[in-house]
Amino acid sequence: MSSKNEGLSLFYRIRWRLTWLLLHVAGPATLPDAQDPRRRMERQRAAKVAAARRAREQRAAEGDVNAR
């Protein structure tokens, strides 16, 4: 799995892509990044991936401590 999809289920990725495409086609024209729903989705997805990456790294670090 690529690093941009880490921690995301298949269902989440499919639903996210469909929602993003619908917003791209039928959503608002041009908005500032703070108000654009597609940009908000991208920020939320990036935060979710970052949280999954931190959790994985924390589990790995705890595993190293337990192995000693």
Residue pairs with C-beta under 8 A, 6 or more apart in sequence:
3 49
3 53
4 49
5 13
5 49
6 49
6 52
6 53
6 56
7 48
7 49
7 51
7 52
7 53
7 55
7 56
8 16
8 45
8 48
8 49
8 52
16 41
16 45
19 41
20 38
20 41
20 42
23 37
23 38
23 41
24 38
27 37
27 38
28 36
28 37
31 37
33 39
